[in-house]
């Protein structure tokens, strides 16, 4: 399994487009949080997502761009494969 970190920038975003982005990504298996070694969950910055799966990075990029193109013309999508993550200042959240 591969772990990916994804950043999306919408072209000329509106508040409704941000909501559409959130629901589209969540409905397609992407997450808006990370979990630390101690099991605590943290919210990611705006327009950032994580994904765990077997897809290669090119097909994942194409799939995300196609999903977003339905409501935002020519979005910017940046993906990196993440073997290890470190963060500071993220907001702790309780998902239970």
TIRO-822800 format. One record per residue (C-alpha): x, y, z; residue in three letters. Coordinates in nm, 4 decimals. Layout:
N
<vomar u="X" v="Y" w="Z" r="ala"/>
...
This chain:
96
<vomar u="0.0000" v="0.0000" w="0.0000" r="unk"/>
<vomar u="0.1126" v="0.3525" w="-0.0780" r="unk"/>
<vomar u="0.0516" v="0.6578" w="0.1417" r="unk"/>
<vomar u="-0.0025" v="0.9827" w="-0.0454" r="unk"/>
<vomar u="-0.0342" v="1.3454" w="0.0574" r="unk"/>
<vomar u="-0.2440" v="1.5519" w="-0.1839" r="unk"/>
<vomar u="-0.2757" v="1.9286" w="-0.2241" r="unk"/>
<vomar u="-0.5482" v="2.0766" w="-0.4447" r="unk"/>
<vomar u="-0.5808" v="2.4353" w="-0.5654" r="unk"/>
<vomar u="-0.9069" v="2.5287" w="-0.7349" r="unk"/>
<vomar u="-0.9239" v="2.7775" w="-1.0213" r="unk"/>
<vomar u="-1.1270" v="3.0832" w="-0.9187" r="unk"/>
<vomar u="-1.2741" v="2.9085" w="-0.6127" r="unk"/>
<vomar u="-1.6085" v="2.9950" w="-0.4594" r="unk"/>
<vomar u="-1.7307" v="2.8812" w="-0.1156" r="unk"/>
<vomar u="-1.9535" v="2.6233" w="-0.2867" r="unk"/>
<vomar u="-1.6562" v="2.4865" w="-0.4812" r="unk"/>
<vomar u="-1.4652" v="2.4290" w="-0.1571" r="unk"/>
<vomar u="-1.7617" v="2.2353" w="-0.0190" r="unk"/>
<vomar u="-1.7869" v="2.0368" w="-0.3434" r="unk"/>
<vomar u="-1.4140" v="1.9580" w="-0.3235" r="unk"/>
<vomar u="-1.4457" v="1.8326" w="0.0332" r="unk"/>
<vomar u="-1.7437" v="1.6054" w="-0.0388" r="unk"/>
<vomar u="-1.6002" v="1.4776" w="-0.3675" r="unk"/>
<vomar u="-1.2718" v="1.3812" w="-0.2080" r="unk"/>
<vomar u="-1.4276" v="1.2223" w="0.1011" r="unk"/>
<vomar u="-1.6770" v="1.0244" w="-0.1099" r="unk"/>
<vomar u="-1.3870" v="0.8878" w="-0.3168" r="unk"/>
<vomar u="-1.1746" v="0.7505" w="-0.0332" r="unk"/>
<vomar u="-0.9596" v="1.0492" w="0.0602" r="unk"/>
<vomar u="-0.9122" v="1.1705" w="0.4177" r="unk"/>
<vomar u="-0.8689" v="1.5150" w="0.5744" r="unk"/>
<vomar u="-0.6711" v="1.3926" w="0.8742" r="unk"/>
<vomar u="-0.3553" v="1.2142" w="0.9870" r="unk"/>
<vomar u="-0.3022" v="0.9855" w="1.2838" r="unk"/>
<vomar u="0.0158" v="0.9953" w="1.4921" r="unk"/>
<vomar u="0.2014" v="0.7010" w="1.6440" r="unk"/>
<vomar u="0.0107" v="0.7510" w="1.9721" r="unk"/>
<vomar u="-0.3239" v="0.7198" w="1.7917" r="unk"/>
<vomar u="-0.4177" v="1.0891" w="1.8090" r="unk"/>
<vomar u="-0.5895" v="1.2342" w="1.5020" r="unk"/>
<vomar u="-0.5059" v="1.5743" w="1.3534" r="unk"/>
<vomar u="-0.6863" v="1.7840" w="1.0921" r="unk"/>
<vomar u="-0.4908" v="1.8720" w="0.7786" r="unk"/>
<vomar u="-0.4631" v="2.2278" w="0.6438" r="unk"/>
<vomar u="-0.7273" v="2.3438" w="0.3941" r="unk"/>
<vomar u="-0.7346" v="2.1624" w="0.0588" r="unk"/>
<vomar u="-0.4960" v="1.8910" w="0.1766" r="unk"/>
<vomar u="-0.5876" v="1.5244" w="0.1806" r="unk"/>
<vomar u="-0.4332" v="1.1839" w="0.2408" r="unk"/>
<vomar u="-0.4916" v="0.8594" w="0.0568" r="unk"/>
<vomar u="-0.3803" v="0.5009" w="0.1171" r="unk"/>
<vomar u="-0.4085" v="0.2553" w="-0.1697" r="unk"/>
<vomar u="-0.2402" v="0.0558" w="-0.4429" r="unk"/>
<vomar u="-0.2867" v="0.3137" w="-0.7210" r="unk"/>
<vomar u="0.0288" v="0.4522" w="-0.8749" r="unk"/>
<vomar u="0.0894" v="0.8245" w="-0.8434" r="unk"/>
<vomar u="0.0160" v="0.9073" w="-1.2119" r="unk"/>
<vomar u="-0.3235" v="0.7316" w="-1.2205" r="unk"/>
<vomar u="-0.4136" v="0.8856" w="-0.8840" r="unk"/>
<vomar u="-0.3267" v="1.2345" w="-1.0112" r="unk"/>
<vomar u="-0.5361" v="1.1816" w="-1.3250" r="unk"/>
<vomar u="-0.8305" v="1.0457" w="-1.1233" r="unk"/>
<vomar u="-0.8292" v="1.3428" w="-0.8841" r="unk"/>
<vomar u="-0.8004" v="1.5963" w="-1.1684" r="unk"/>
<vomar u="-1.0953" v="1.4311" w="-1.3471" r="unk"/>
<vomar u="-1.3066" v="1.4340" w="-1.0303" r="unk"/>
<vomar u="-1.2390" v="1.8029" w="-0.9678" r="unk"/>
<vomar u="-1.2756" v="1.9091" w="-1.3322" r="unk"/>
<vomar u="-1.6490" v="1.8479" w="-1.2961" r="unk"/>
<vomar u="-1.6790" v="2.1694" w="-1.0880" r="unk"/>
<vomar u="-1.3468" v="2.3592" w="-1.1262" r="unk"/>
<vomar u="-1.1751" v="2.4162" w="-1.4580" r="unk"/>
<vomar u="-0.8041" v="2.3290" w="-1.4671" r="unk"/>
<vomar u="-0.7365" v="2.2601" w="-1.0953" r="unk"/>
<vomar u="-0.3794" v="2.2293" w="-0.9674" r="unk"/>
<vomar u="-0.3138" v="1.8889" w="-0.8070" r="unk"/>
<vomar u="0.0110" v="1.8095" w="-0.6246" r="unk"/>
<vomar u="0.0727" v="1.4597" w="-0.4870" r="unk"/>
<vomar u="0.3675" v="1.3133" w="-0.3022" r="unk"/>
<vomar u="0.4140" v="0.9594" w="-0.1774" r="unk"/>
<vomar u="0.4678" v="0.9676" w="0.1981" r="unk"/>
<vomar u="0.6620" v="0.7013" w="0.3820" r="unk"/>
<vomar u="0.6988" v="0.9188" w="0.6873" r="unk"/>
<vomar u="0.5195" v="1.2329" w="0.8046" r="unk"/>
<vomar u="0.5983" v="1.4956" w="1.0631" r="unk"/>
<vomar u="0.3933" v="1.8005" w="1.1596" r="unk"/>
<vomar u="0.3569" v="2.0829" w="1.4031" r="unk"/>
<vomar u="0.0628" v="2.3033" w="1.4888" r="unk"/>
<vomar u="-0.2133" v="2.0869" w="1.3423" r="unk"/>
<vomar u="-0.5426" v="2.0924" w="1.5293" r="unk"/>
<vomar u="-0.6181" v="1.7771" w="1.7282" r="unk"/>
<vomar u="-0.9603" v="1.6278" w="1.6525" r="unk"/>
<vomar u="-1.1727" v="1.3557" w="1.8101" r="unk"/>
<vomar u="-1.3419" v="1.1346" w="1.5495" r="unk"/>
<vomar u="-1.5318" v="0.9139" w="1.7952" r="unk"/>
